[in-house]
Amino acid sequence: MSARILPLLLLCCLAVTGPVQARTLSAKIVRVSTPVAVLQGVDLHLQWDAAADSGTLELKAERVLAADLGYRFDKLSWRCPLQRNGEQGWRCAGEVRAAGGKPLRLSLDLDVATTDAVLSAADAAFAVHRNAAAPDITRLDLSAVPVAWVQALARQAWPDVNLTAGRLGGHLDLHTPANRPLRVAGPLKVTGLGLDTPDGSIAAEGVGAQLAIDYRSFPQRSLVGVDGELRGGELLFGNGYIALPATPVAVSIAAASQPGGGWQLPQLRWDDGDLSVQGSLGFSPSLQLSDAALQLRAHDIAPLRDRYLSGWLGLFGLGGMRMAGALSAELQLQGGQLQRVSARLQNVSLADAQDRFRFDGLGGEPVFSAGAGVDSALRWRGGELHGLAFGAAELPLHSGEGVIGLRQEVAVPALGGALRFEGLNLHPPNAGRGMRFDFGLSLENLDLGRLAQALDWPAFRGDLNGRIPRVRYADDRLDLEGVLTAQVFDGTVQVSGLSMERPFGVAPTLSADIVLDDLNLQSLTEVFGFGEITGALDGSINGLRLVDWTAQAFDADLHTDPGWHGKRRISQRAVQDLSSVGGGDGLGSSLQAQALKLFDDFGYRAIGIRCRLAREVCAMDGLGSAGAGFIIVQGAGIPRLTVVGFNRQVDWPTLVERLVAVTQGESKPVFE
């Protein structure tokens, strides 16, 4: 299959030009060397029967090695009819096999000046052409070639790659000058490319491309140049997922392997019509991004979410985030450490698909620096956080030594008052650690009425004030120090121990302890539609735990304030509602039904109810025991009313249904 085998084949031809009779020629060759491959343990056998115009050639080789291309074949065998092709040429075409491989068809044409070989199967063909006038160049022509055929060549540049699908077309020229590195160059068309790596961190599927390839192999490194365009398909790089558009994406890459492993890309260009990126990259031996100097520009960031950002956004539960506006940025990464990021935002809007937050009109030129300090600013026109609107603000920023934060306090208008942020410090992901930040927060005269309306709560009235000395976020957990105080219903509600797990992810979990003091029961029951009770309410809700905003555990103790000096009255409906929620026996079992009709309300000494929730079951209790039950309302005066609950284990979803029913006026007194 090379110029060095040609003399041997010519001898075979001469052997059959004598008297007409059967001729047989056998030869054993220890080694045959060519610029492309080395054949070892070659066994050649030719038989040419008398009066025949062709002979049978059988070639066997213990091993075929193409080291520069990465190919090795064991137990290679090829059998074909040898016949003349013109006056000085020969042709042989037949089935070729190698250990562990499927049979293919190999066609060989030998001439004094040229050698042509075609390896084919079905509609795929891989042709090799050599010309004696240019002995250092071998032309490879590919037609619908499965990528598996070039697996070994691809692994010369990328040892871990596994080509799983796709076909190649085009041609490549192999330059093999003496004492010079191998060079493979030419245009290639790729359709339906699929690949992956053993650890699954890199993958591709359905990728199309029209590329010009230039690969050079040196003893200690390899150089690769790629220019052309990609069209369609999907790519995965770690957490990064890229969905290529059907329209062309212009690419240009220059890459060099490093002696100790890894790759440097001193030249990178990417342009899909919406996003343009240029710069350089460096990858570690495990193909982790270690260095980068990139400049990017997007006149419309809306398409970027689905094309490039969904993988990273998905880590924070933001895969469906809506984006708009224009952006340009520069990024520098060294040794896997982020050194500097500067951005220019023009009328950028971000909105969470689950309506957890929204920012409108983001602008400014924020800068992050891991070195010397630099000042910058970020601003917005407004937005929402969990349905709560906030107004325009500008953040004066300072960054240095790997931290970005506020230069001074900032008040953000919200709910008729303000949220005042102080001491904000944000640490981007670095050295294997996720994003971290901390800040102080003061709530100044937030209108609870507006808050209730935004959250679809009952019409609370009052102001929300308080200060949280420090809010910390790390390891996907948000912790708030201090006590948050709300002035509501002429009393106070204090929240402490507030924390959230996965605040930006799936199924966020909230924990807190709540203390209620001197809430006006008449105002409270009026708002909730819970009959009417006069007096003051104290209590606590300890160990509150919400998962995806659904209660999973708490220990609630609600009771009237014994120090209340005003009237203590409870209406018929409130009695019935409390009885319904607490599992009591209703009004009819305590007094004669006809007598009850004479009274609109009743005096009470104390009201109390407890619920300890665990595993969707509420363990109920009240002011004290009453035989097998527990006291919910302890009456006073005449008529004296006592409400007793008997069901100490209540299904939590059922209890919620009861609470909804009584607040919507669906629970009515029943007289017997």
C-alpha positions in Angstrom: 0.0 0.0 0.0 3.0 2.3 -0.3 5.8 3.1 -2.8 8.0 0.7 -1.0 5.6 -2.2 -1.7 5.4 -1.2 -5.3 8.7 -2.9 -6.4 7.6 -6.2 -4.8 4.3 -6.1 -6.7 6.0 -5.4 -10.0 8.2 -8.4 -9.4 5.0 -10.4 -9.0 3.8 -9.0 -12.3 7.1 -9.9 -14.1 6.7 -13.4 -12.7 3.5 -13.9 -14.6 4.7 -12.5 -17.9 6.6 -15.7 -18.8 5.2 -18.9 -20.3 1.5 -19.4 -19.7 1.2 -21.6 -16.6 0.2 -21.2 -13.0 2.5 -18.9 -11.1 2.7 -18.5 -7.3 4.8 -16.0 -5.4 5.1 -15.7 -1.6 7.1 -13.3 0.4 7.6 -12.6 4.1 8.7 -9.1 5.1 9.7 -8.2 8.6 8.9 -4.5 8.3 7.6 -2.0 5.8 8.0 1.7 6.6 6.1 4.5 4.9 5.7 8.2 5.8 2.2 7.5 7.1 2.4 4.0 8.6 4.6 1.0 9.5 3.6 -2.6 8.7 5.1 -5.3 10.8 5.1 -9.1 10.1 3.9 -8.8 6.5 3.0 -12.0 4.7 2.4 -11.5 0.9 1.0 -14.2 -1.4 0.2 -13.9 -5.1 -1.3 -16.6 -7.3 -1.9 -16.1 -11.1 -3.5 -19.0 -12.8 -2.6 -20.0 -16.4 -4.4 -18.1 -19.1 -6.0 -15.7 -16.5 -6.0 -12.0 -17.0 -5.8 -11.4 -13.2 -4.3 -13.0 -10.1 -5.3 -13.2 -6.5 -3.3 -11.1 -4.0 -3.5 -11.8 -0.3 -1.7 -9.6 2.2 -1.5 -10.2 5.9 0.2 -8.0 8.6 0.6 -8.8 12.2 0.4 -5.1 13.0 -0.1 -1.8 11.3 1.0 1.4 13.2 0.3 5.0 12.2 1.7 6.6 15.3 1.3 10.2 14.2 -2.4 9.6 13.4 -3.0 7.4 16.5 -4.1 4.3 14.6 -3.1 0.7 15.3 -4.5 -2.5 13.6 -3.7 -6.0 14.6 -4.1 -9.2 12.4 -4.8 -7.2 9.3 -5.8 -9.2 6.2 -6.7 -8.2 2.7 -7.6 -10.4 -0.3 -8.3 -9.0 -3.7 -8.0 -9.8 -7.5 -4.9 -8.1 -8.9 -5.1 -6.9 -12.4 -3.4 -4.5 -14.7 -4.6 -0.9 -14.9 -3.2 0.6 -18.1 0.3 -0.2 -19.3 2.2 0.4 -16.0 -0.5 0.3 -13.3 -2.1 -2.3 -11.2 -5.5 -2.4 -9.4 -6.7 -4.6 -6.6 -10.0 -4.2 -4.7 -11.4 -6.5 -2.1 -12.4 -7.1 1.6 -10.1 -6.0 4.3 -10.4 -7.1 7.9 -8.6 -6.3 11.2 -9.0 -8.0 14.6 -12.0 -6.6 16.5 -13.3 -4.6 13.5 -16.0 -5.0 10.9 -15.0 -5.9 7.3 -14.6 -3.0 4.9 -13.8 -2.8 1.2 -10.3 -1.6 0.2 -9.5 -0.6 -3.3 -5.9 0.1 -4.3 -4.6 1.6 -7.6 -0.8 1.6 -8.2 1.0 3.5 -10.8 4.5 4.5 -11.3 3.7 8.0 -10.2 0.6 7.7 -8.0 -0.9 5.5 -5.3 -4.7 5.7 -4.6 -6.5 3.7 -1.9 -10.2 3.9 -1.0 -11.7 2.4 2.1 -15.4 2.2 1.9 -18.6 0.8 3.5 -22.1 1.5 2.3 -22.2 5.2 1.4 -19.1 6.1 3.3 -15.7 6.4 1.6 -12.2 7.3 2.9 -9.7 7.8 0.1 -5.9 8.2 0.3 -4.0 9.7 -2.6 -0.2 9.9 -3.0 1.9 11.3 -5.8 5.5 10.6 -6.4 6.1 14.2 -7.5 5.1 15.3 -3.9 6.2 12.4 -1.7 5.7 14.4 1.5 2.0 15.0 1.0 -0.8 12.5 1.3 -4.4 13.6 0.4 -7.3 12.2 2.5 -10.7 12.5 0.9 -13.8 11.9 3.1 -17.3 11.3 2.0 -20.0 10.7 4.6 -17.4 9.1 6.8 -18.6 8.1 10.3 -16.7 10.0 13.0 -15.7 6.7 14.5 -13.3 6.3 11.6 -11.3 9.3 12.8 -11.6 8.5 16.5 -7.9 7.7 16.8 -6.8 10.9 15.0 -9.1 13.0 17.2 -7.5 11.5 20.3 -4.1 12.6 19.2 -5.3 16.2 20.0 -7.8 15.2 22.8 -7.0 11.9 24.5 -10.3 11.7 26.5 -12.7 12.4 23.6 -15.2 9.7 22.6 -16.8 10.4 19.2 -20.3 8.9 19.4 -22.2 10.1 16.3 -21.9 12.2 13.1 -20.4 12.1 9.7 -17.5 14.0 8.0 -17.0 15.2 4.5 -14.2 17.2 2.8 -10.5 16.5 2.4 -7.3 16.7 4.5 -3.7 16.9 3.4 -1.1 15.1 5.5 2.3 16.7 5.3 5.0 14.3 6.4 8.4 15.8 5.4 11.5 14.0 6.8 12.5 15.2 10.3 9.6 17.6 10.4 6.4 17.5 12.4 3.2 16.0 11.0 0.7 18.5 9.7 -3.0 17.7 8.9 -4.9 20.6 7.1 -8.0 21.1 5.0 -11.7 21.8 4.9 -14.2 19.6 6.8 -17.9 19.5 6.9 -19.5 17.9 10.0 -23.1 16.8 10.4 -24.8 15.5 13.5 -21.6 15.4 15.6 -21.9 13.7 19.0 -19.2 13.3 21.6 -18.5 12.9 25.3 -15.8 12.4 27.8 -15.5 9.6 30.4 -16.5 11.9 33.3 -19.5 13.3 31.4 -18.3 16.9 31.9 -18.0 17.6 28.2 -20.5 16.5 25.6 -22.0 17.4 22.2 -25.0 16.3 20.3 -26.3 17.1 16.8 -23.6 19.7 16.0 -23.1 20.8 12.5 -20.0 22.7 11.2 -18.1 23.8 8.2 -14.5 24.2 9.3 -11.0 24.7 8.0 -8.7 22.5 10.2 -4.9 22.9 10.7 -3.3 20.4 13.1 0.4 20.1 13.7 2.1 17.4 15.9 5.4 18.2 17.5 7.3 15.9 19.9 6.3 17.9 23.0 3.1 19.6 21.9 0.4 20.0 19.3 -1.0 23.0 17.5 -4.6 23.3 16.3 -6.2 26.0 14.2 -9.9 26.0 13.5 -11.8 28.6 11.4 -15.3 28.4 10.1 -18.9 28.2 11.4 -21.1 26.1 13.6 -24.7 25.5 12.8 -27.2 23.9 15.3 -26.7 21.3 18.0 -26.0 21.2 21.7 -22.8 21.5 23.8 -22.1 20.8 27.4 -19.0 22.1 29.3 -19.4 21.3 33.0 -22.3 23.3 34.2 -22.4 25.3 31.0 -25.0 24.3 28.4 -24.9 25.8 24.9 -27.8 25.4 22.5 -26.5 26.5 19.2 -28.8 28.5 16.9 -29.8 27.2 13.4 -28.1 30.4 12.0 -24.3 30.3 11.5 -22.0 30.9 14.4 -18.6 32.2 13.3 -15.7 30.6 15.2 -12.0 31.0 15.0 -9.7 29.2 17.4 -5.9 28.8 17.8 -4.9 26.2 20.4 -1.7 24.7 21.7 -1.3 21.7 24.0 1.1 22.2 26.9 3.9 19.8 27.8 2.5 19.1 31.3 -1.0 18.7 29.9 -3.8 21.2 29.3 -4.3 23.6 26.5 -3.8 27.3 25.7 -6.1 29.1 23.3 -4.3 32.4 22.5 -6.9 33.3 20.0 -10.6 32.8 20.3 -13.5 34.4 18.3 -17.2 33.6 18.6 -20.0 35.5 16.9 -23.6 34.3 16.6 -25.1 37.6 15.5 -26.4 38.5 19.0 -23.3 37.7 21.1 -19.7 38.4 20.0 -16.8 37.1 22.1 -13.0 37.4 21.5 -10.0 36.8 23.6 -7.9 33.9 25.0 -8.5 30.9 27.2 -6.4 28.4 29.2 -7.4 24.9 30.3 -5.9 22.6 32.9 -5.0 19.0 32.1 -8.5 18.0 33.4 -9.9 20.6 30.9 -11.0 22.9 33.7 -10.9 26.6 32.8 -7.9 28.1 34.4 -7.1 31.4 32.5 -9.2 33.7 30.5 -9.1 37.2 29.0 -12.4 37.8 27.2 -14.3 40.7 25.8 -18.0 40.2 25.0 -20.7 42.4 23.6 -24.5 41.7 23.2 -26.9 44.2 21.8 -29.8 42.1 23.0 -29.2 39.7 25.9 -32.7 38.0 25.6 -31.4 35.1 23.5 -28.4 34.5 25.7 -30.4 32.7 28.4 -31.5 29.7 26.3 -28.3 29.6 24.2 -25.6 29.9 26.9 -26.8 30.6 30.4 -29.5 28.1 31.3 -27.0 25.6 32.8 -25.5 28.1 35.2 -28.8 29.9 36.0 -30.3 26.5 36.7 -27.9 26.0 39.6 -29.7 28.9 41.4 -33.2 27.9 40.3 -33.2 30.7 37.7 -33.3 28.7 34.5 -36.5 30.5 33.3 -35.3 34.0 34.1 -36.5 36.6 31.5 -33.8 39.0 30.3 -33.7 42.1 28.1 -31.3 45.0 27.3 -27.7 45.4 26.1 -24.5 44.4 27.8 -20.8 44.6 27.2 -18.2 43.2 29.5 -14.5 42.2 30.0 -13.3 39.3 32.1 -9.9 38.2 33.4 -9.2 34.9 35.1 -5.8 33.7 36.2 -4.9 30.3 37.8 -8.6 29.6 38.2 -9.1 32.8 40.2 -11.3 35.6 39.0 -9.2 38.8 38.7 -11.4 41.4 37.2 -14.8 41.8 35.7 -16.1 45.1 34.3 -19.5 45.5 32.7 -21.6 48.1 31.0 -25.3 47.6 31.3 -27.8 49.5 29.2 -31.5 49.4 30.2 -31.2 45.7 31.3 -34.2 44.0 32.8 -34.2 40.8 34.8 -37.3 38.9 35.9 -37.6 35.6 37.7 -40.0 33.1 36.0 -41.5 32.4 39.4 -42.0 36.1 40.1 -39.6 36.0 43.1 -37.8 39.1 41.9 -37.7 41.7 39.1 -35.2 44.5 38.3 -36.2 47.2 35.7 -33.8 49.5 33.9 -30.5 48.2 35.3 -27.6 50.5 34.2 -24.1 51.6 35.1 -20.6 50.2 34.8 -20.0 48.0 37.9 -16.5 46.6 38.3 -15.1 43.7 40.4 -11.4 43.7 41.2 -9.3 41.1 42.9 -6.4 43.5 43.1 -6.3 47.3 43.5 -9.4 49.1 44.6 -11.7 50.7 42.0 -15.0 52.7 42.4 -18.1 52.2 40.2 -21.9 52.3 40.4 -25.0 50.3 39.6 -28.5 51.7 39.4 -32.1 50.6 38.6 -35.5 52.2 37.9 -37.5 49.8 40.1 -38.6 46.3 40.6 -40.2 43.7 42.8 -39.1 41.2 45.4 -41.7 38.4 46.1 -44.4 40.7 44.8 -43.2 43.7 46.9 -42.4 46.7 44.8 -39.4 48.8 45.4 -38.3 52.1 43.8 -35.3 53.6 42.0 -31.9 53.5 43.6 -28.2 53.9 42.8 -25.5 51.8 44.5 -22.1 53.4 44.9 -19.7 50.5 44.7 -16.1 49.8 45.6 -14.2 46.7 44.8 -10.7 45.4 45.7 -8.9 42.3 47.0 -11.7 40.1 45.7 -14.7 41.8 47.3 -17.2 44.2 46.0 -19.5 46.3 48.2 -21.2 49.6 49.0 -19.2 52.7 49.6 -22.0 54.2 51.7 -25.5 53.4 53.0 -28.3 53.2 50.4 -32.0 53.7 51.0 -34.3 51.9 48.6 -37.9 53.2 48.6 -40.4 50.4 49.4 -44.0 50.1 50.8 -44.2 53.8 51.7 -41.0 53.6 53.7 -37.5 52.5 52.9 -35.1 49.6 53.1 -31.7 50.9 54.2 -28.7 48.8 53.3 -25.3 49.2 54.9 -21.9 47.5 54.8 -22.7 45.3 51.8 -19.8 43.0 50.9 -20.1 40.4 48.1 -17.6 37.6 47.4 -18.0 36.0 44.0 -17.5 32.2 43.6 -13.8 31.5 44.1 -11.4 28.6 44.9 -14.2 26.1 45.0 -16.4 28.2 47.3 -19.8 29.5 46.1 -21.0 33.1 46.2 -21.1 34.8 49.7 -22.4 38.1 50.8 -23.3 40.0 54.0 -24.9 43.3 54.8 -26.8 45.2 57.4 -30.5 46.1 56.9 -32.9 48.6 58.5 -36.7 48.6 57.8 -38.1 52.1 58.1 -41.9 52.7 58.4 -42.9 50.0 55.9 -46.7 50.1 55.4 -48.1 46.7 56.5 -51.3 47.5 54.6 -49.4 47.6 51.4 -47.5 44.5 52.4 -50.7 42.6 53.1 -52.2 43.7 49.8 -49.1 42.7 47.8 -49.0 39.2 49.5 -52.8 38.8 49.3 -53.0 38.7 53.1 -55.9 40.0 55.2 -56.0 43.8 55.5 -53.4 44.3 58.2 -52.8 47.8 59.5 -49.6 49.2 61.0 -45.9 49.9 60.3 -43.0 47.5 60.1 -39.8 48.7 61.6 -36.6 47.0 62.7 -32.9 46.5 62.2 -31.1 43.4 61.2 -27.4 44.0 62.1 -26.2 41.4 59.7 -27.6 39.3 56.9 -25.2 36.6 55.8 -25.4 34.3 52.7 -23.0 31.4 52.3 -23.3 27.8 51.1 -26.8 28.4 49.8 -28.0 29.5 53.2 -29.3 33.0 54.3 -29.1 33.9 58.0 -30.4 37.1 59.6 -29.2 38.3 63.0 -31.1 40.4 65.3 -34.9 40.9 65.8 -37.4 42.3 63.3 -40.2 44.2 64.9 -43.6 45.0 63.5 -46.1 47.4 65.1 -49.4 45.8 64.2 -52.9 45.7 65.7 -51.8 48.1 68.5 -49.2 45.5 69.6 -45.9 44.1 68.4 -44.7 41.1 66.5 -41.1 40.2 66.8 -39.3 37.7 64.5 -35.9 36.3 65.4 -33.7 33.4 64.3 -34.7 34.0 60.7 -32.9 31.9 58.2 -33.5 30.5 54.7 -31.9 27.5 53.0 -31.8 27.6 49.1 -33.3 31.1 49.0 -32.6 31.2 45.2 -33.1 27.5 44.5 -35.8 24.8 44.5 -38.0 24.3 47.6 -36.6 27.1 49.7 -36.8 26.5 53.5 -37.5 29.2 56.0 -36.9 29.0 59.8 -37.9 31.5 62.5 -39.2 32.2 66.0 -42.1 34.6 66.4 -43.3 36.4 69.6 -46.7 38.2 69.7 -47.4 40.8 72.4 -50.6 42.8 73.2 -52.3 42.4 69.8 -55.7 44.0 69.8 -58.1 41.0 69.4 -61.0 43.1 68.3 -59.0 44.5 65.4 -57.4 41.2 64.6 -60.6 39.2 64.5 -62.2 41.9 62.4 -59.5 41.6 59.8 -59.6 37.8 59.7 -63.4 37.5 59.8 -63.1 35.4 62.9 -66.2 36.5 64.7 -65.4 39.1 67.3 -63.3 38.9 70.4 -62.2 41.8 72.6 -59.0 41.7 74.6 -55.3 41.3 73.9 -53.5 38.4 72.4 -50.0 37.2 73.5 -48.2 34.1 72.2 -45.3 32.6 70.4 -44.6 30.4 67.3 -41.3 28.7 68.0 -39.4 26.5 65.6 -41.3 27.6 62.6 -40.2 25.8 59.5 -41.6 26.4 56.0 -40.6 24.3 53.0 -41.5 25.9 49.7 -43.7 28.2 51.8 -45.7 25.3 53.3 -45.6 24.8 57.0 -43.7 21.6 58.1 -43.1 22.2 61.8 -43.8 24.7 64.6 -44.9 25.0 68.2 -47.6 27.6 68.5 -49.0 28.9 71.8 -51.7 31.6 71.5 -53.5 33.0 74.5 -55.2 36.1 75.8 -53.2 38.5 77.9 -54.2 38.1 81.6 -53.2 41.7 82.3 -55.8 43.1 79.9 -57.9 45.6 81.8 -60.7 46.2 79.2 -63.8 44.1 78.4 -63.4 40.4 77.6 -66.2 39.4 75.3 -66.5 36.7 72.7 -69.3 36.6 70.0 -71.4 33.5 69.2 -69.6 33.2 65.9 -66.2 33.4 67.4 -67.1 30.7 69.9 -68.3 28.5 67.0 -65.2 29.2 65.0 -62.8 28.4 67.9 -64.8 25.3 68.5 -64.5 24.3 64.9 -60.7 24.8 64.7 -60.0 23.2 68.1 -62.4 20.3 67.7 -64.8 21.5 70.4 -68.4 20.4 71.0 -70.0 23.7 69.8 -72.4 26.0 71.6 -75.3 23.5 71.7 -73.7 21.1 74.1 -72.9 23.8 76.7 -76.2 25.7 77.1 -79.8 25.2 76.2 -80.2 26.1 72.6 -83.2 28.4 73.2 -81.3 30.3 75.9 -78.3 30.9 73.5 -80.5 32.9 71.2 -80.9 35.5 73.8 -77.2 36.4 73.8 -75.0 37.9 71.1 -71.8 37.5 73.0 -70.4 36.1 76.2 -67.9 37.0 78.9 -64.7 35.0 79.2 -61.8 34.7 81.7 -59.2 33.3 79.3 -58.8 31.9 75.8 -55.9 29.7 74.7 -55.0 27.2 72.1 -51.8 25.3 71.2 -50.7 23.4 68.2 -47.4 21.5 67.9 -47.0 20.5 64.2 -44.8 17.5 63.2 -45.2 15.2 60.2 -48.4 16.9 59.1 -50.2 16.2 62.4 -51.0 19.0 64.9 -50.9 18.0 68.6 -53.6 20.2 70.1 -53.9 21.6 73.6 -55.4 24.6 75.4 -55.6 26.3 78.8 -55.7 23.0 80.6 -57.4 19.6 80.8 -61.1 19.0 81.1 -61.5 15.3 81.4 -60.6 13.7 78.1 -60.5 17.1 76.4 -58.7 20.5 76.8 -60.2 23.9 77.5 -60.1 26.5 74.7 -62.4 29.1 76.2 -62.8 29.5 79.9 -66.1 31.4 80.6 -66.8 34.2 83.1 -70.1 35.8 84.3 -73.6 34.7 83.4 -74.2 32.8 81.2 -70.9 31.1 81.8 -69.5 29.6 78.6 -66.7 27.0 78.4 -65.5 25.6 75.0 -63.7 22.2 75.2 -61.8 20.5 72.4 -61.6 16.7 72.3 -59.5 15.9 69.3 -55.9 16.2 70.4 -54.4 14.9 67.1 -55.6 16.9 64.1 -54.5 16.3 60.5 -52.7 19.6 59.5 -54.3 19.9 56.0 -57.7 19.4 57.6 -56.9 22.1 60.2 -55.9 24.5 57.4 -59.2 23.8 55.7 -61.0 24.7 58.9 -59.1 27.9 59.3 -59.8 28.9 55.7 -63.5 28.1 56.2 -63.9 30.2 59.3 -62.1 33.2 57.9 -64.4 33.0 54.8 -67.5 32.8 56.9 -68.3 29.2 55.9 -68.5 28.0 59.5 -72.0 28.8 61.0 -73.3 28.3 64.5 -75.6 25.3 64.9 -78.4 25.3 67.5 -80.0 22.1 68.6 
